[in-house]
Amino acid sequence: MNRQLTIFPIPKAGKISLVVAPRGVVQSLMTMLAALALRGRVIVLDGGNCFNGYALARAIRQHTHQVKDVLKQVMLSRAFTCYQMTAMLAKLPIDGTPVIVLDMLATFLDENVNFNKRQRLLDNSLNLLRRISEGAPAAVWARTRATPTGEDQQFLAPLLETAQDIWELQAPEIPVHQLPLF
């Protein structure tokens, strides 16, 4: 079987791959995750509660009938706050295991945490990602929102500066048509 697995290249060690896109990209991210899981263990940190196990299983099934065995290769953790995201990144093993972070910035847009504290935690998280990426593939998805706030760009900018491979995708524009009255 020689099918294309994903629209995104498989991340490589020594680089942080970044996908900046709306929520509709989750299916392609699950396909990239399937490609990595078919090779071995993968760690997923989900910051936006968007992990789609069914989509991952379907992507794996296109390449093997051993879906359960491949799914066992995926280690999933969910972070609900910026504190949890930073702590989880700090606890990741530095053993060459690929890491995918889904909707990372969602945890840093929490208005209940002081803005300066969130910026410091993001800087710490990016330093941890740099360290992880030295020996393992690392990919991050930053979700774009339909109505971004000023903070969205302030948190996205350092992530863009940190990443080496960047894919920015936009939602397709829907043309506005006036419906006929009769």
VEXDREN-2710 file (C-alpha; in Angstrom, 1 decimal):
% VEXDREN-2710
k/r/px/py/pz
1/MET/0.0/0.0/0.0
2/ASN/1.5/3.3/-1.1
3/ARG/-1.2/5.8/-0.1
4/GLN/-0.5/9.4/0.9
5/LEU/-1.1/9.5/4.7
6/THR/-1.5/13.2/5.4
7/ILE/-1.5/16.6/3.8
8/PHE/1.3/17.6/6.2
9/PRO/4.7/16.0/6.1
10/ILE/5.6/13.8/9.0
11/PRO/7.5/16.0/11.6
12/LYS/11.2/15.3/11.9
13/ALA/13.5/15.5/14.9
14/GLY/15.4/18.7/15.3
15/LYS/12.5/20.9/14.2
16/ILE/9.2/22.1/15.6
17/SER/6.4/21.7/13.0
18/LEU/3.5/24.1/13.4
19/VAL/0.1/24.0/11.8
20/VAL/-1.9/27.2/12.2
21/ALA/-5.4/26.4/11.0
22/PRO/-9.1/26.4/12.0
23/ARG/-10.7/23.4/13.7
24/GLY/-11.5/21.7/10.4
25/VAL/-7.9/20.5/10.1
26/VAL/-8.3/18.0/12.9
27/GLN/-9.0/15.1/10.5
28/SER/-5.6/15.8/8.7
29/LEU/-3.9/16.0/12.1
30/MET/-5.3/12.6/13.0
31/THR/-4.0/11.2/9.7
32/MET/-0.5/12.6/10.6
33/LEU/-0.8/11.1/14.0
34/ALA/-1.8/7.7/12.5
35/ALA/1.4/7.8/10.3
36/LEU/3.5/8.4/13.4
37/ALA/1.7/5.7/15.4
38/LEU/2.2/3.2/12.6
39/ARG/6.0/3.7/13.2
40/GLY/5.9/3.4/17.0
41/ARG/4.9/5.2/20.2
42/VAL/3.5/8.8/20.0
43/ILE/2.7/11.2/22.8
44/VAL/-0.3/13.6/22.3
45/LEU/-1.1/16.6/24.5
46/ASP/-4.6/17.9/23.9
47/GLY/-5.0/21.5/24.9
48/GLY/-8.4/22.1/23.3
49/ASN/-10.3/18.9/24.0
50/CYS/-10.3/18.1/20.3
51/PHE/-8.7/14.7/20.0
52/ASN/-10.8/12.5/17.7
53/GLY/-10.2/8.8/18.4
54/TYR/-12.7/7.7/15.8
55/ALA/-10.9/9.7/13.0
56/LEU/-7.6/8.3/14.2
57/ALA/-8.9/4.7/14.1
58/ARG/-10.3/5.2/10.6
59/ALA/-6.9/6.6/9.4
60/ILE/-5.1/3.7/10.9
61/ARG/-7.5/1.1/9.4
62/GLN/-6.7/2.4/5.9
63/HIS/-3.2/0.9/6.5
64/THR/-3.6/-2.1/8.8
65/HIS/-6.2/-4.2/10.4
66/GLN/-4.2/-4.2/13.7
67/VAL/-6.0/-1.0/14.8
68/LYS/-6.0/-1.8/18.5
69/ASP/-2.3/-2.5/18.5
70/VAL/-1.5/0.8/16.8
71/LEU/-3.9/2.7/19.0
72/LYS/-2.0/1.4/22.0
73/GLN/1.1/3.3/20.7
74/VAL/-0.8/6.6/21.3
75/MET/-0.4/8.1/24.7
76/LEU/-3.0/10.8/25.3
77/SER/-3.0/13.5/28.0
78/ARG/-5.4/16.4/28.1
79/ALA/-4.4/19.8/29.5
80/PHE/-7.2/22.2/30.6
81/THR/-5.1/25.0/31.9
82/CYS/-1.8/26.7/30.9
83/TYR/-0.3/25.4/34.2
84/GLN/-1.2/21.8/33.2
85/MET/0.2/22.3/29.7
86/THR/3.5/23.5/31.0
87/ALA/3.7/20.8/33.6
88/MET/2.9/18.0/31.1
89/LEU/5.6/19.3/28.7
90/ALA/8.1/19.3/31.6
91/LYS/7.3/15.7/32.4
92/LEU/7.6/14.3/28.9
93/PRO/10.5/11.8/28.4
94/ILE/13.4/13.0/26.3
95/ASP/13.8/9.6/24.6
96/GLY/13.0/10.3/20.9
97/THR/9.3/9.7/21.2
98/PRO/7.4/12.0/18.8
99/VAL/5.1/14.6/20.4
100/ILE/2.0/16.2/19.0
101/VAL/0.4/19.1/20.8
102/LEU/-3.2/19.8/19.8
103/ASP/-4.7/23.3/20.1
104/MET/-1.9/24.3/22.4
105/LEU/-2.8/28.0/22.7
106/ALA/-6.3/27.3/23.9
107/THR/-4.9/26.7/27.4
108/PHE/-3.1/30.0/27.4
109/LEU/-6.2/32.1/26.5
110/ASP/-7.7/31.7/30.0
111/GLU/-8.6/35.1/31.2
112/ASN/-8.7/33.8/34.8
113/VAL/-4.9/33.7/34.8
114/ASN/-2.9/36.9/34.8
115/PHE/-1.7/37.8/31.3
116/ASN/2.0/38.2/32.3
117/LYS/1.8/34.8/34.0
118/ARG/0.4/33.2/30.9
119/GLN/3.1/34.7/28.8
120/ARG/5.8/33.4/31.1
121/LEU/4.2/29.9/31.1
122/LEU/4.1/30.0/27.3
123/ASP/7.8/30.9/27.1
124/ASN/8.5/28.0/29.5
125/SER/6.4/25.7/27.3
126/LEU/8.2/26.8/24.1
127/ASN/11.6/26.2/25.8
128/LEU/10.5/22.7/26.8
129/LEU/9.2/22.1/23.2
130/ARG/12.6/23.2/21.8
131/ARG/14.4/20.8/24.2
132/ILE/12.0/17.9/23.2
133/SER/12.4/18.6/19.5
134/GLU/16.1/18.3/19.6
135/GLY/15.8/14.5/19.7
136/ALA/12.2/13.8/18.7
137/PRO/9.7/14.9/16.1
138/ALA/7.5/17.6/17.6
139/ALA/4.3/19.1/16.0
140/VAL/2.0/21.7/17.3
141/TRP/-1.4/22.8/16.1
142/ALA/-2.5/26.4/16.9
143/ARG/-6.2/26.8/16.2
144/THR/-7.3/30.0/14.5
145/ARG/-10.6/31.3/15.6
146/ALA/-13.4/32.9/13.5
147/THR/-13.2/36.0/15.7
148/PRO/-9.7/36.3/17.1
149/THR/-8.9/38.5/20.0
150/GLY/-5.7/40.6/20.5
151/GLU/-4.4/38.0/22.8
152/ASP/-4.6/35.3/20.1
153/GLN/-1.9/37.1/18.1
154/GLN/0.2/37.9/21.1
155/PHE/0.4/34.2/22.0
156/LEU/0.7/33.0/18.4
157/ALA/3.7/35.3/17.6
158/PRO/6.2/33.6/19.9
159/LEU/5.0/30.2/18.7
160/LEU/5.6/31.2/15.1
161/GLU/9.1/32.4/16.0
162/THR/9.9/29.1/17.7
163/ALA/8.7/26.8/14.9
164/GLN/10.9/25.9/11.9
165/ASP/8.2/24.3/9.6
166/ILE/5.0/26.3/9.4
167/TRP/1.8/25.6/7.6
168/GLU/-0.9/28.3/7.8
169/LEU/-4.3/27.3/6.5
170/GLN/-7.4/29.4/6.3
171/ALA/-11.1/28.4/6.3
172/PRO/-12.5/28.6/2.8
173/GLU/-14.5/31.8/2.1
174/ILE/-18.2/31.2/1.6
175/PRO/-19.6/33.6/-1.0
176/VAL/-22.5/35.7/0.1
177/HIS/-25.4/35.4/-2.4
178/GLN/-28.6/37.2/-2.2
179/LEU/-31.5/34.8/-2.5
180/PRO/-34.2/35.7/-5.0
181/LEU/-37.4/36.9/-3.4
182/PHE/-39.6/35.0/-5.9
END
